[in-house]
Amino acid sequence: MVSKRYPTSIEVARLAGVSQSAVSRTFTPGASVSARTRDKVLAAADSLGFRPSLIPKIMLTDRSGLVALVVGGLENAFYARVVQILAARLREAGNQVLLVPVDSDYTLDAVAARLAQYRVDAIVSALAVLSRDAAETLSASRIPVVSFNTPVTAARVGSVGSDNALGGWQAAALLHARGIRHPAFVAGPADSPASTERLTGFRDGLRAAGLPEPRVAGSAYTYDGGAEAATQLCTEGAVDGIFCANDLCALGTIDALRRAGRRIPDDVRVIGYDDTPAASWGGYDLTSFDQDVPALVEAALAMIDRMAAEDAGAGERELIPPRLTERGSTRS
């Protein structure tokens, strides 16, 4: 005969010699129960390995204390850092984290319908919402949702992100100051909002500096994608300054340039985005933009609190200025 998987409150009450309601009151914060009864119930619960179920609390309060943390693309150290800091802050705030892994490394759209079915108090994701349909699906769930680097918002669906256009402009200004004449951009996926905004800011900054339109190559936020893009750029014409959509692309770009006999920074200057730990490694010494993950996380949590209000209106979008750290990949 197979025994029950979990001990019940009835079994605790029987062992403690009290009523089931006394067990319930013991595990209800603020409920009235004598110290003697509480001690007996806690001793019985500990003996049986009993833990109160969250289900009754969820049914009564319509709050679970669970926050869904959607993750994807963890090979990118930026996403791993977001998850680490978010999970720690959510625990500090008394929430339990429900980890929801997805296949995509930049978009939340494919799992929007599934996420709306979770009984969670909020959803936080480093992945972007790209389509109006996905935003409306999430909005209909009436669960506060905050995603990173998202251009699309809706009621209770907001976004925090790096000011990517500002970062692109600053990248152009730095390369101009370092004397480059043949700029290029190594892009992420074509429908990635972050990559598009970084390229837009880069183009605007180059135009303001009197530099030509950048040549563009690439289509993935990966090391291999950066290497392939750099190889293409080198074979198609002159290039002496490259701004990459993220650090992974930049690392691949640097290694591909070196294999092609190009010196960094003497022949080509390279800038990344995210300022991941690898950017400071001696072999790369990569100039990069820090998205300020702690500030992104704090903005996301504050936005969740605002959107949890019953009268929450249209979703917000908040941008955090990036911080440029110059290293050897662009210095003279």
C-alpha positions in Angstrom: 0.0 0.0 0.0 1.4 3.4 -1.0 1.3 6.0 1.8 0.1 9.6 1.3 2.8 11.9 0.0 2.0 14.8 2.4 0.9 14.8 6.0 -2.4 16.6 6.5 -3.7 19.1 9.1 -6.0 16.4 10.4 -3.1 14.2 11.2 -1.3 17.1 13.0 -4.5 17.9 15.0 -4.8 14.2 16.0 -1.2 13.9 17.1 -1.3 17.2 19.0 -4.7 16.4 20.6 -6.3 19.6 19.4 -9.0 20.6 16.9 -8.2 21.1 13.2 -9.2 24.7 13.5 -6.5 25.1 16.2 -4.0 23.9 13.6 -5.3 26.4 11.1 -5.1 29.3 13.6 -1.5 28.3 14.5 -0.4 28.7 10.9 -2.4 31.9 10.3 -0.4 35.1 11.1 -2.3 37.2 13.7 -4.8 34.5 14.6 -5.7 33.9 18.2 -4.2 30.7 19.7 -2.7 30.0 23.2 1.0 29.5 23.6 0.4 26.0 24.9 -1.7 25.0 21.9 0.8 26.6 19.5 3.7 24.6 21.0 1.8 21.3 20.8 0.8 22.0 17.1 4.3 23.0 16.1 5.8 20.0 17.8 3.3 17.7 16.0 3.9 19.4 12.7 7.6 19.1 13.0 7.3 15.4 13.9 5.2 14.7 10.8 7.1 17.0 8.5 3.9 19.0 7.9 4.0 22.3 6.0 0.7 24.3 5.4 -0.5 24.4 1.8 -0.6 27.8 0.0 -3.8 26.9 -1.8 -6.3 28.0 0.9 -4.4 31.3 1.2 -4.5 31.8 -2.6 -8.2 31.1 -2.7 -9.0 33.5 0.2 -6.6 36.4 -0.8 -6.2 35.9 -4.5 -2.5 36.3 -3.9 0.1 33.5 -4.1 3.3 35.3 -3.2 4.7 33.8 -6.4 6.4 35.8 -9.0 7.2 34.2 -12.3 10.7 34.9 -13.5 10.9 34.1 -17.2 14.4 33.2 -18.4 16.0 32.4 -21.7 19.4 32.7 -23.4 21.4 32.1 -20.2 24.5 31.5 -22.2 24.5 35.3 -22.3 26.0 36.5 -19.0 23.8 39.6 -19.0 20.6 37.5 -18.6 22.3 35.3 -15.9 23.0 38.5 -13.9 19.5 39.8 -14.3 18.1 36.5 -13.0 20.5 36.5 -10.1 19.7 40.0 -8.9 16.0 39.7 -9.6 15.6 36.5 -7.7 17.5 37.9 -4.7 15.4 41.0 -4.5 12.2 39.1 -4.9 13.1 36.9 -2.0 14.0 39.9 0.1 10.6 41.3 -0.6 9.0 38.0 0.7 8.1 36.5 -2.6 8.8 33.0 -3.9 10.3 32.8 -7.4 8.7 30.5 -10.0 11.4 30.0 -12.7 9.9 29.7 -16.2 12.6 28.7 -18.8 11.8 29.4 -22.5 13.7 28.7 -25.7 14.0 32.3 -27.0 16.9 34.5 -25.9 15.2 37.8 -26.6 11.4 37.6 -27.0 8.5 36.7 -24.6 5.8 36.5 -27.3 5.9 32.7 -27.8 5.0 32.0 -24.2 2.6 34.9 -23.5 -0.6 32.7 -23.6 1.0 30.0 -21.3 2.2 32.6 -18.8 -1.3 34.1 -18.5 -2.5 30.7 -17.1 -0.1 30.8 -14.1 -1.5 31.7 -10.7 1.2 34.2 -9.9 1.2 37.8 -8.5 3.5 39.2 -11.2 5.6 38.2 -14.1 9.1 39.6 -14.7 11.2 38.8 -17.7 14.5 40.0 -19.3 12.9 39.0 -22.6 11.0 41.5 -24.7 7.4 41.7 -25.7 7.4 42.4 -29.5 3.8 42.2 -30.7 0.6 44.0 -29.7 -1.2 40.6 -29.6 1.2 39.2 -27.1 0.9 42.4 -24.9 -2.9 42.2 -25.0 -2.9 38.5 -24.1 -0.8 39.3 -21.0 -2.9 42.3 -20.2 -6.1 40.2 -20.2 -4.7 38.1 -17.4 -4.7 41.2 -15.1 -1.3 40.1 -13.8 1.3 42.9 -13.7 4.0 42.1 -16.2 7.4 43.9 -16.6 9.8 43.0 -19.4 13.1 44.4 -20.3 13.9 46.4 -23.4 10.3 46.2 -24.7 8.8 48.7 -27.1 5.2 47.4 -26.7 3.2 48.1 -23.5 -0.5 47.7 -22.5 -2.6 47.9 -19.3 -0.5 46.2 -16.6 2.2 45.3 -19.1 5.2 47.7 -18.7 8.8 47.8 -19.6 12.1 48.9 -18.2 15.2 49.0 -20.3 18.5 50.5 -21.1 18.4 53.8 -23.1 19.8 51.9 -26.1 19.6 54.9 -28.5 21.6 57.0 -26.1 24.2 54.2 -25.9 24.4 54.0 -29.7 24.9 57.8 -29.9 27.7 57.6 -27.3 29.4 54.8 -29.1 29.4 56.9 -32.3 30.9 59.8 -30.4 33.6 57.7 -28.9 34.6 56.2 -32.2 34.6 59.6 -33.8 36.9 60.9 -31.0 39.2 58.0 -31.7 39.5 59.0 -35.3 37.6 56.2 -37.1 36.4 56.8 -40.7 34.8 53.6 -41.7 32.2 52.6 -39.0 30.2 49.3 -38.9 27.6 47.8 -36.7 27.3 44.1 -35.7 23.6 43.5 -35.2 21.4 41.2 -33.2 18.3 39.6 -34.6 16.4 41.8 -37.0 13.3 42.0 -34.8 15.2 42.6 -31.5 14.1 46.1 -30.2 17.4 46.6 -28.3 19.5 45.9 -31.4 17.3 48.2 -33.5 17.4 51.0 -31.0 21.2 50.8 -30.6 21.7 50.9 -34.3 19.3 53.9 -34.6 21.3 55.9 -32.0 24.6 54.9 -33.6 23.4 56.1 -37.0 22.2 59.4 -35.5 25.5 59.9 -33.6 27.6 59.2 -36.7 25.5 61.6 -38.8 25.9 64.3 -36.1 29.7 63.7 -36.2 29.8 64.0 -40.0 30.7 60.3 -40.4 29.2 58.0 -43.1 26.4 55.5 -42.6 27.7 52.4 -40.9 27.8 49.1 -42.7 25.7 46.5 -41.0 26.1 42.8 -40.6 25.0 40.0 -38.3 21.7 38.6 -37.1 22.3 36.8 -33.8 23.2 37.7 -30.2 25.9 35.0 -30.2 29.7 34.7 -30.3 29.5 32.8 -33.6 27.1 35.5 -35.0 29.7 38.2 -34.1 32.5 36.2 -35.7 30.6 35.6 -38.9 29.6 39.3 -39.1 33.1 40.5 -38.6 34.5 38.2 -41.3 31.8 39.5 -43.7 32.7 43.1 -42.9 36.4 42.5 -43.4 35.9 40.9 -46.8 33.5 43.5 -48.2 35.4 46.7 -47.6 37.3 49.0 -45.2 36.3 49.0 -41.5 38.1 50.7 -38.6 35.5 50.9 -35.9 32.8 48.4 -35.0 29.9 48.9 -32.5 28.4 45.5 -31.5 24.8 44.9 -30.4 26.0 43.0 -27.3 29.2 41.7 -25.7 28.9 38.1 -27.0 28.9 39.5 -30.6 31.8 41.7 -29.7 33.9 38.8 -28.3 33.3 36.9 -31.5 34.1 40.0 -33.6 37.4 40.5 -31.8 38.6 36.9 -32.3 37.5 36.9 -36.0 39.4 40.2 -36.6 42.5 38.8 -35.0 42.3 35.7 -37.2 42.1 38.0 -40.2 45.4 39.7 -39.1 43.7 42.8 -37.7 45.1 44.4 -34.5 42.8 45.7 -31.8 42.6 48.7 -31.4 45.4 49.8 -33.8 43.5 48.6 -37.0 40.0 48.3 -35.7 38.3 49.6 -32.6 35.5 47.6 -31.0 32.7 48.4 -28.6 30.2 46.0 -27.0 27.1 46.3 -24.9 26.2 44.8 -21.5 29.6 45.0 -19.8 29.6 41.3 -18.9 32.5 39.9 -16.9 34.2 38.7 -20.0 34.5 42.3 -21.2 37.2 43.0 -18.6 39.2 39.9 -19.3 42.7 40.7 -20.3 42.4 38.8 -23.7 39.6 41.1 -24.8 39.7 44.3 -22.6 36.5 45.3 -24.3 35.0 48.8 -24.2 31.3 48.3 -23.3 28.1 49.8 -21.9 26.8 48.7 -18.5 23.0 48.5 -18.5 23.0 49.0 -14.7 21.1 45.8 -13.9 20.5 46.8 -10.2 18.7 50.0 -11.4 16.7 48.0 -14.0 15.6 45.6 -11.3 14.6 48.3 -8.8 12.6 50.1 -11.5 10.9 46.8 -12.5 9.8 46.1 -8.9 8.6 49.6 -8.4 6.6 49.4 -11.6 5.0 46.1 -10.5 3.8 47.8 -7.3 2.2 50.6 -9.3 0.6 48.3 -11.8 -0.9 46.1 -9.0 -3.3 48.9 -8.2 -6.9 48.2 -9.4 -7.0 51.4 -11.4 -3.7 50.7 -13.2 -3.9 52.4 -16.6 -1.7 52.0 -19.7 1.6 50.3 -19.2 4.7 52.4 -18.6 8.1 52.4 -20.2 11.1 53.6 -18.2 14.6 53.9 -19.6 17.9 53.7 -17.6 20.9 55.6 -19.0 23.8 53.1 -19.8 27.3 53.6 -18.3 30.2 53.5 -20.8 33.4 51.9 -19.6 36.3 52.4 -22.0 39.0 49.8 -22.1 41.8 48.8 -24.4 39.6 47.8 -27.4 39.2 51.5 -28.3 42.0 53.3 -26.5 45.0 54.6 -28.6 
